Amino acid sequence: MFYDVVIVGGGPAGSSAACSMAKSGLSVLLIDKSEFPRDKCCGDGLTTMALRLSEELGLNIENLKNLEVVNEAVIHFPSGKREIFPLPKKGMFAAIVPRAEYDLALIDLARELMVDVRLGLKFSSINFDEEKTFLNIEGMGEVETSFVIAADGAWSPVRRSLDLGEEQPRGEWLAFRQYISGVSSGSNDLHVWFEKDLLPGYAWSFPLPNGKANVGFGVLKSQHSSASETAQLARELFNRKSISETLGSDIKLEGRQTAWPIPARINSQQLTNRSVIFVGDAAASTDILTGEGIGQALLTGILAGEAIKSGGNQKTVTSLYEKSVKGHLLADHRMSVALQKVLAHPAGAENALRLASLNQWSRRNFARWMFEDYPRALLFTPKRWKKGVFDSEGAYNRKLDL
């Protein structure tokens, strides 16, 4: 059996790659070891970049049952001060939707676009014979392909099977998540707490419909290297005064608390190997400053699809992909690393946030910058400058106006 492209992993990176190639005439197989819908440990937040890319793919996100559109962010400073940072009103700049729903919607879109989606199938091994690539897939057998897109997460079985000799940690960050219900009326906004002991990480409460929320925190592993230390932080999260007073006394925990590593080293991760292209967490593409990964997963998946659609041999395609990823993400990664050093200290974080809250213009643009409405390193990358970059509309604006 032959496919032009086989995608291993059905999350946002894999699904976006599939959708981007669906109308190209290429035969595309997408497999995932899980059945969908399936929960994914995540903050569930969609940035402006993620929303715009979702719209470009053709995803009707406004139809999702538990979508919550965010119009402002409440930022809690290390000192305890809090400020509201509003987002523009034209279009969607930030939203929250459970990953079980969002990922299923992307898988369904891939199916609608005639991608061969097969769930519950596990990647087993990969072999090469000159320009030919063979995958062994449990429950399907051997499949021949021209290109493999590995969208199989931080533990990437495809990467491990290639024995690339990498000894990198699975994640630069550790994140914890807990769903809750019973958030007090009027308090279910998007909250971000820059707690002194979490810096340069932060805690969050992301709103969901009917008084529910996704609450958690992310910390840099180099600052919190002990597993017992981070587990203790998780156990005591709701005992923090700033968090408990905000969410109210009637909250109830829903399901179990989950944790996951966040790989964020796009500057050093190997992105390709022969016919294999790594995307999403398998490419360690997460933003090292915020821990945001959905937008980056979508972007790397789309870039992989575009590189393959451009035609050419393996070297031509993989070189184009690597160049595209570096052009989109490398400068922003370097900027994030620099800013991370500032935010690692309470005084640095406090001063940065006070500067951002000087006036209405700075608050609105800080919120847009935080939600990736434009590249993080825009000021230092003149080739990305374009008219209207600081006042563009959000995603789904035409549909929201209907």
N, C-alpha and C positions, 0 to 999 in steps of 0.2 A: 504494500500500500504506500502511495506517495502523496505528500503534501508539499506545496512550495514553502510553507512556514508552519512550524509547530510551536505553540506557545505553552509553556509549562507554568501554570499558576493563573487563577481566574480573578484575582483581586484587581484594583484599579489599574495597575501597570499592565497586566496581561490583557484585560478587557479593552483598555484604550488602544493598545497595539492592534488587537483584533479588529476593533471598529474602524480604526484608521486605514486598514488594508482591505476592508470588506468589499468595497466597490471597485477594487483595482483589477479584478480578474484573477488574482492569486487565490489558490486554494489554501485555506487556513484552518488548522485544527487547534482548538484550545482545550486543554485538559486541566483538571484540578482534582486532587485527592479527596476533597470534601464535596458533600452535597450542599446546594444552596437552597434557601438562605442559611447562612452560618454566621455566628457571631465572630467579630474580630476585635480584639482588645485594642481600643483606640479612643481618642478624645471625641471622635465623631464630628469634629469641626471642619467645615469647608471654607477655605479662604477665597478671596476674589479670583485668584489664579485658578483654583480648582473649579470654581463655578463657571468661569469663562470657558475653560477647556471642556467641562461637561456639556455646556451649551454647544460648543463647536462640534462635539461628537454626535450631537442630536439627542441627548438625554433630556427627557421631559421631567426634570427634577421637581417642578412645582406640583406634580401629581402624587408625590410620595406622601404616605399617610402621616408620618411623624416628623415631617420637615418643620423646622422652626427657623424663620428668617430673623436675623439679628440686625438691629438698626443702630446699636451703640454698645460700647464696652465700658464696664465699670472697673477702673484700675485702682488697686489698693497698693499704696506706696510702702516701702519698708518701714517708714515712720508711723504708719497707721492712717495717714491722710488718704483720701479717696477722691478721684476725679472721674467725671463722665466724659468719654471720648466718642463723639457722635460720628456716624458714617453718613456719606451723602445719601440723598433720598431717591436718586434716579437709578433704579435697578437694584440688583441684589449684590451686596459686597461681602456678606458673611452669612453662613447658615449652619445649622446643626441638624444632622440626620443620622440615626443609628446605622452603623456599617452593615448590619445584616440586611437592611433595606436598600442602602445605596449600592452595595456590591451586587445584590441580586438584580437591581435595575440595570446595571451595566451589562451583566451576563445576559439578561433578557434582550437588551438592545443588540448585543452581538448576535444572538440567535435570529432576531428580526432581520439583521443584515446578512443572513445566510452563512454565518460562520459555523463550522462544525464544532459545536460545544459538547464535550463529553465529561460529565462530572462523576466523581467516585472512582476515577482512574489514577493510579499512582505511577509517576516516573520511576524507572528502575535503573537504567544505565544508558550510556551513550558511547558510540564507536564511530570512527572515521575511516573512510577509504578514499584517499585523494580528495576530490571536491564533494564526495558524497558523505552524508551524515545519516547514521541509523540510531534511532531511539528504541529502547525496549520499554514498553508500557504495560504494566500489570493490568490484565483484563482486556488487552487489545493486541498484544504481541509486538512484532517489530514493525516500525514505521520508518520509511526513508523520507528525507527532507533536504531542502537546500539551506534553510536557516532555522535556527532554534532561538527563540526568545525566552530567556530564563527570567520569569517573573515570580519566582518561588520563595521570596522572602529572605529574611536575615540569615536563616540557616541553609539556604539554597542547596538542595540536594544535587542540582545540576553542577553547581560550582564545586561541591565536594567530590563529585564523580570525576571531575577533570583533574583532580589532584594538583591544584595550582601552587601548592606550597605556601599558601597564605596562613599566617598565624595571628591574624587580627582578632580582636575581641568582637563579639557579636553585636555590641552596641556601645556607642559613646555615651548614651543616656539610658536611664532606667525610668519607666513610667508606670504609674498605678492608676487604676480606674475603678469607680464604683457608681452604679446607677442608684438613684434615690427617688423617692416620691414624697409628697407632702410639703414641698417647698412653700414657704409662707407667701401669701398673696402680695404681689407687688415686688417681690424679691427675686423672682425667677428671671433675672437678666443674665447677660454674659458677664461673669466676674473673673478677674485675674488678680491673684495675690502674689506680690513679690515679697515673700517672707524672707527675713534675714538669713535663716539657716538653710534655705533652699537655693539661694542664689548661686550661680546665674540661672537656676531653674525657677519654677513658679508653681503655684497651685491654681486650679481652675474650677469653675462651675459653669457648664454650658447648658443652656435651657432646652428643654424638650416640652412638647405639649402636655397639658393636663397636670401641671405642677410637678413634673418630673425633671430630672437633670442628670447630666453626666459630670461627675465630680472626680477629680484626681490631681496628681502632681507629677512633674518630671524633674529629675535631678541629674546633674552631670556625674558620671561614674568616678571621674578622677577626684571629685569633691566628696563623694559618698561611696567609697570603695567597698565598705563592709555590707554584706547582704543583710546582716542582722540590724544594722543601722537603718537601712532603707525600709526594712520590714516594720521596724518600730515607728518610723515616720508614718507609714501607712496606717498602722493601728491607731495612732493618735491624731489622725488628720481631722476628724470631726470634733475633737476636743479643743482645737485651736479657737480662741475667743473670737478672732476676726471672722472666722468661717462660720462658727456656730451661730453667732449673732446675726449674720447676714442671711443664712438659710432658714433660721427659725428653729423652734424646739419640737416641731411635730414631724420632722423628716423620718422616713423609714428607709432602711437599706433594702435594695431590690437585687436579688441574686448574689453572686459572690464577687469579691474584689479580685481583680485580675491584674497581672503585671506583664510587661514585655520590654525587650531591649530595643533601642532605637539606633540603627547604624547611620552615621553621618560623617562619611569621609570620602566624598565624591572626588576630592583632590588626589587621593592616593589609590582608590579602588581600581582594580583591573576591570575594564568595562566590556571587553570582548575576548574571545579565544576561538580562533579558527572560524567556524560558522555560528558560534554562540554569541548572543548579545544579552548582556545583563541589564535589567531595568528595575526601577523601584527600589525596595529594600535590598534586593540582590545586588544592586549597584551602589548601595549605601548612599542614596541620593537625598535623604532627609536633611532639612535645614538644621544646621548644628546650633543655631541661635534659639529657635523656637520649638524644635522638635516636630514641626509640621512636615508631613510626608505625603499626604494624598495628592496635593497639587504637583509635587515633584514626581510622584509615581505616574500620574497621568501624562505629564510632560515627557518623561523618558520613554514611556510606552509609545506615545505618538511619534517621537523622534526616531525610535527604532523602526516603526512602520514606514515612516517617510523615507528612511535610508534604504530599506529593502525595496520599496516601490520605485526608487530612482533607477534601479537596475544595476547591472555590473556583477563582477565576481565577488568572492568573499572579502578580499582585501579592500576593494573599492567601497563596498557597503559598510564594513565595520569601521573603516577609517572615517567615512562620512558621519557615522553615528558618534564616534568619539569626538570629532571636531564639533558637532552640533551640541552635544552635552556640555562640553567645556565652554562653548560660547554662551550658553544659556545659564549655566550654574556655577562655573568656577570662580568668577569675580565676586559673586554674591556669597559664596562659601568663605572666601578670604575676608570679606567685609564682616561676615557673621563672627568669624573667629576673633577679629579685632574688637568688635563690640562686646563679645562675650567676656573679654578681659575687664572691660569697664563695668559690666553688670554683675560681675562676680563679687563686687564689694558693695556693701550697703550704701556707702556715701556716693559711689559712682552711680548706682541704680537710682537712688533718690534724686540726685542732681539731674540725671538724664530725663527722668519722668517730670520733674518740675519744669525743666526747659521745654519739654513737649507740651506742657499744659499752660503755657504762657498766655495764649489767647485762643479764640475760636478757630482761627485758621490753622494754628499749630496742632490743636487737639484733633481736628478733622483729618489733617494730613498724616498725623502720627497713626491714627486708627487705620487709614488706608495703607500706610506703609507696613504696619503690623500684620494686616491681612493680605499682604502680597498683591496689592493692586498694581504695583510697578516694581521692577527689580530692586533688590535691597541696595545694590551698589550703583544705582542709576547715576548719581552725581559724579562718579569716578569712571564712568564708561560712556563717553560722549557719543559713540556710535549708536547707542540705544536711544538717544534723545529724539523726540519727535513732538510735533505740535499737539497740544491738548493732553499730554501725558499726565498732568496733574489735575485735570478736571474731566476725565473720561467717565462715561456712564458705567454702571455696574452690569452684571450679567442678567439675562432674561428680562431686560427692560421692556422690550416690545410686548412680550407676553404678559408681564405684570400690569401693563397699562390697559390690557383688554378688559 
